[in-house]
Amino acid sequence: MACHFYVLHSSILDQFYLGHSCEDLNERLRKHLSNHSGFTARSKDWELVYCESYPDKVLAYAREREVKSWKSRKKIKELIEQRR
């Protein structure tokens, strides 16, 4: 089972959302776009802009925490651009 660290972007909010999941990323994105009360409920234009695969949830979560610890929008944009 592959797990993922991923980054979503909302153009309307001009914000990034960082997360991790072991489910299919298309299904995870669908859930972010559905009616719910979480952070991503604030907008319905989230798109997947970056992802990395890991062999387990522990490593995917560790990567999410690492990138969040940067507290740097610039570094997140650089990470995304490296993959393009």
MIZA-319128 format. One record per residue (C-alpha): residue number from 1; residue in three letters; chain; x, y, z. Coordinates in steps of 0.2 Angstrom, whole numbers, always signed. Layout:
// residues N
+-----+-----+-------+-------+-------+-------+
:   n : res : chain :    px :    py :    pz :
+-----+-----+-------+-------+-------+-------+
: NUM : ALA :     A :     X :     Y :     Z :
...
+-----+-----+-------+-------+-------+-------+
***
This chain:
// residues 84
+-----+-----+-------+-------+-------+-------+
:   n : res : chain :    px :    py :    pz :
+-----+-----+-------+-------+-------+-------+
:   1 : MET :     A :    +0 :    +0 :    +0 :
:   2 : ALA :     A :    +8 :   +16 :    -5 :
:   3 : CYS :     A :    +5 :   +32 :    +5 :
:   4 : HIS :     A :    +8 :   +50 :    -1 :
:   5 : PHE :     A :   +13 :   +67 :    +5 :
:   6 : TYR :     A :    +3 :   +80 :    -5 :
:   7 : VAL :     A :    +1 :   +98 :    -8 :
:   8 : LEU :     A :   -16 :  +106 :   -14 :
:   9 : HIS :     A :   -17 :  +124 :   -19 :
:  10 : SER :     A :   -33 :  +135 :   -20 :
:  11 : SER :     A :   -32 :  +150 :   -32 :
:  12 : ILE :     A :   -47 :  +158 :   -24 :
:  13 : LEU :     A :   -39 :  +158 :    -7 :
:  14 : ASP :     A :   -21 :  +158 :   -14 :
:  15 : GLN :     A :   -16 :  +146 :    +0 :
:  16 : PHE :     A :    -8 :  +129 :    +1 :
:  17 : TYR :     A :   -14 :  +114 :   +10 :
:  18 : LEU :     A :    -2 :  +100 :   +15 :
:  19 : GLY :     A :    -7 :   +83 :   +19 :
:  20 : HIS :     A :    -4 :   +64 :   +19 :
:  21 : SER :     A :   -15 :   +49 :   +15 :
:  22 : CYS :     A :   -14 :   +31 :   +10 :
:  23 : GLU :     A :   -29 :   +31 :    +0 :
:  24 : ASP :     A :   -30 :   +35 :   -19 :
:  25 : LEU :     A :   -26 :   +54 :   -21 :
:  26 : ASN :     A :   -41 :   +57 :   -33 :
:  27 : GLU :     A :   -52 :   +50 :   -20 :
:  28 : ARG :     A :   -44 :   +61 :    -6 :
:  29 : LEU :     A :   -45 :   +76 :   -17 :
:  30 : ARG :     A :   -64 :   +72 :   -20 :
:  31 : LYS :     A :   -66 :   +72 :    -1 :
:  32 : HIS :     A :   -57 :   +89 :    +1 :
:  33 : LEU :     A :   -69 :   +96 :   -12 :
:  34 : SER :     A :   -85 :   +88 :    -4 :
:  35 : ASN :     A :   -96 :   +96 :    +9 :
:  36 : HIS :     A :   -87 :   +95 :   +26 :
:  37 : SER :     A :   -81 :  +107 :   +40 :
:  38 : GLY :     A :   -62 :  +105 :   +38 :
:  39 : PHE :     A :   -49 :  +118 :   +32 :
:  40 : THR :     A :   -52 :  +114 :   +14 :
:  41 : ALA :     A :   -71 :  +117 :   +15 :
:  42 : ARG :     A :   -67 :  +136 :   +14 :
:  43 : SER :     A :   -65 :  +134 :    -5 :
:  44 : LYS :     A :   -70 :  +122 :   -19 :
:  45 : ASP :     A :   -56 :  +125 :   -31 :
:  46 : TRP :     A :   -42 :  +114 :   -23 :
:  47 : GLU :     A :   -30 :  +106 :   -35 :
:  48 : LEU :     A :   -17 :   +93 :   -32 :
:  49 : VAL :     A :    +0 :  +102 :   -37 :
:  50 : TYR :     A :   +13 :   +91 :   -29 :
:  51 : CYS :     A :   +14 :   +73 :   -22 :
:  52 : GLU :     A :   +28 :   +61 :   -16 :
:  53 : SER :     A :   +25 :   +42 :   -13 :
:  54 : TYR :     A :   +31 :   +33 :    +3 :
:  55 : PRO :     A :   +30 :   +14 :    +8 :
:  56 : ASP :     A :   +20 :   +18 :   +24 :
:  57 : LYS :     A :   +10 :   +31 :   +33 :
:  58 : VAL :     A :   +23 :   +35 :   +46 :
:  59 : LEU :     A :   +35 :   +41 :   +32 :
:  60 : ALA :     A :   +22 :   +51 :   +23 :
:  61 : TYR :     A :   +17 :   +59 :   +39 :
:  62 : ALA :     A :   +35 :   +63 :   +43 :
:  63 : ARG :     A :   +37 :   +72 :   +27 :
:  64 : GLU :     A :   +21 :   +82 :   +29 :
:  65 : ARG :     A :   +28 :   +88 :   +46 :
:  66 : GLU :     A :   +45 :   +92 :   +39 :
:  67 : VAL :     A :   +38 :  +103 :   +25 :
:  68 : LYS :     A :   +25 :  +111 :   +37 :
:  69 : SER :     A :   +40 :  +115 :   +49 :
:  70 : TRP :     A :   +48 :  +126 :   +35 :
:  71 : LYS :     A :   +34 :  +139 :   +38 :
:  72 : SER :     A :   +39 :  +145 :   +21 :
:  73 : ARG :     A :   +27 :  +148 :    +6 :
:  74 : LYS :     A :   +43 :  +152 :    -4 :
:  75 : LYS :     A :   +51 :  +135 :    +0 :
:  76 : ILE :     A :   +34 :  +126 :    -4 :
:  77 : LYS :     A :   +33 :  +135 :   -21 :
:  78 : GLU :     A :   +51 :  +130 :   -25 :
:  79 : LEU :     A :   +48 :  +111 :   -20 :
:  80 : ILE :     A :   +33 :  +111 :   -32 :
:  81 : GLU :     A :   +43 :  +120 :   -46 :
:  82 : GLN :     A :   +57 :  +107 :   -44 :
:  83 : ARG :     A :   +45 :   +93 :   -50 :
:  84 : ARG :     A :   +39 :  +102 :   -65 :
+-----+-----+-------+-------+-------+-------+
***
